[in-house]
Amino acid sequence: MATEHIKEIQLPKWISNIVLVPKPGGKWRMCINFKDLKKACPKDFYHLPRIDQLVDSSFGCELLSMMDVSQRYHQIMLAPEDRKNVNFITSDGTFYYVVMSFALKNARATYQRFVDKIFHPQIGRNIKVYVDDMLVKSKEAQNHVADLEERFVVLIKYPQS
């Protein structure tokens, strides 16, 4: 089961169980129940944008492009000292995450802080970001390709892992 995002561990201090959750189409998603770890971690109160403000900010724009970041949390590396806490057990062994798991208590706040930082020059001008959903907006249609290119340049500069 070990991959570039998951490594095997022998003697973990923390351990969590996996939970299989059905997905549409008959497939399954493996989730980790970090309930006990969440109780031990302080809450990160970083603000998330309000959806109604994001929608209102697009008023008057001629073109909009909505994008979703794939595997968003798996694109953020965990600090080596935090990896010892994100262990889970399966029938194949005990493993830990090298990257951030979506099930961690502060994953959304951490990711929002990251995208707010890297897109800071664009936010409010031609982009709005809500966790992994990005809205590129252009007041004039002829500027839309340039606005999209500006977003992609940032994503290339910060590969997120």
C-alpha positions in Angstrom: 0.0 0.0 0.0 3.0 2.4 0.4 3.0 5.1 -2.2 4.6 8.5 -2.6 1.9 9.9 -0.3 1.8 7.1 2.2 4.7 5.3 4.0 4.8 2.3 6.3 5.6 2.7 10.0 6.4 0.0 12.6 5.8 1.5 16.1 3.3 4.4 15.9 2.4 6.5 18.9 -1.0 7.4 17.4 -3.2 5.1 15.4 -6.5 5.7 13.6 -8.9 3.3 11.9 -9.9 3.5 8.2 -13.5 3.9 7.2 -14.7 3.0 3.7 -17.3 5.4 2.3 -19.4 4.6 -0.8 -19.0 7.0 -3.7 -21.4 7.5 -6.6 -21.0 4.9 -9.3 -20.3 2.0 -6.9 -16.7 2.9 -6.0 -15.3 3.3 -2.5 -13.3 6.1 -0.8 -10.9 5.2 2.0 -11.2 7.7 4.8 -9.2 7.9 8.1 -11.1 8.5 11.3 -8.7 10.9 13.1 -11.3 11.5 15.9 -8.8 11.2 18.7 -6.1 13.2 17.0 -8.6 16.0 16.3 -9.4 16.2 20.0 -5.7 16.7 20.8 -5.0 19.3 18.2 -5.8 23.0 18.6 -8.2 24.6 16.2 -6.8 26.9 13.5 -9.3 29.7 13.2 -8.1 31.0 9.8 -11.1 32.5 8.1 -12.7 31.0 5.0 -14.3 33.4 2.5 -18.0 33.8 2.5 -19.6 32.2 -0.6 -22.2 35.0 -1.0 -19.3 37.6 -1.2 -17.6 35.4 -3.8 -20.7 35.3 -5.9 -21.5 39.0 -5.5 -17.9 39.9 -6.6 -18.5 38.4 -10.0 -21.3 40.8 -10.8 -20.5 42.8 -14.0 -17.9 40.4 -15.3 -18.3 39.3 -18.9 -16.5 35.9 -18.5 -16.0 33.5 -15.6 -14.1 30.3 -15.4 -14.7 28.0 -12.4 -11.9 25.5 -11.6 -11.5 22.7 -9.0 -8.1 21.6 -7.7 -7.7 17.9 -7.9 -6.3 16.1 -4.8 -5.9 19.5 -3.1 -4.8 18.4 0.3 -2.4 15.8 -1.0 -0.5 18.6 -2.7 0.6 20.0 0.7 3.6 18.2 2.4 3.3 17.5 6.1 6.1 18.7 8.3 8.3 15.7 9.1 7.6 16.1 12.9 3.8 15.9 12.2 3.9 12.7 10.2 4.3 10.6 13.3 0.7 11.6 14.3 -1.2 10.7 11.1 -1.0 6.9 11.3 -3.7 4.4 10.3 -4.0 0.7 10.4 -5.1 -1.6 7.6 -5.0 -5.4 7.1 -1.7 -4.8 5.1 0.1 -2.9 7.9 0.3 0.5 9.6 1.0 3.6 7.5 1.4 7.3 7.8 0.7 10.2 5.5 3.6 12.3 4.0 1.0 14.8 2.7 -1.9 16.5 4.3 -5.1 14.3 4.5 -8.5 16.0 4.0 -9.6 14.4 7.2 -7.3 16.4 9.4 -8.8 19.0 11.7 -7.1 22.1 10.1 -6.7 20.9 6.5 -9.2 23.4 5.1 -7.7 26.3 7.0 -4.2 25.3 6.0 -5.1 25.0 2.4 -7.0 28.3 2.3 -4.1 30.1 3.9 -1.8 28.6 1.2 -3.9 29.7 -1.7 -4.6 33.1 -0.2 -0.8 33.6 0.0 0.1 32.4 -3.5 -2.8 34.2 -5.2 -2.6 37.3 -3.1 -1.8 39.7 -6.0 -4.8 38.4 -8.0 -7.4 38.0 -5.2 -10.0 40.7 -5.5 -8.8 41.7 -8.9 -9.4 38.7 -11.2 -9.6 35.6 -9.0 -11.6 34.4 -6.0 -10.6 31.3 -4.1 -12.7 29.2 -1.8 -10.5 26.3 -0.6 -10.1 24.2 -3.8 -12.7 26.1 -5.9 -11.2 29.0 -8.0 -13.2 31.5 -9.9 -11.2 33.5 -12.5 -13.3 36.5 -13.5 -12.8 39.1 -16.2 -14.6 42.3 -16.5 -13.9 42.3 -20.3 -14.0 39.1 -22.4 -10.8 40.0 -24.3 -8.8 39.9 -21.0 -10.0 36.4 -20.0 -7.2 34.3 -21.5 -4.6 36.6 -19.9 -6.3 36.3 -16.6 -6.3 32.5 -16.9 -2.7 32.5 -17.9 -1.8 34.6 -14.8 -3.5 31.9 -12.6 -1.6 29.1 -14.4 1.7 30.8 -14.0 1.2 30.9 -10.2 0.3 27.2 -10.2 3.4 26.4 -12.1 5.5 28.5 -9.7 4.1 26.9 -6.6 3.6 23.2 -7.4 2.0 22.7 -4.0 4.0 19.7 -2.8 
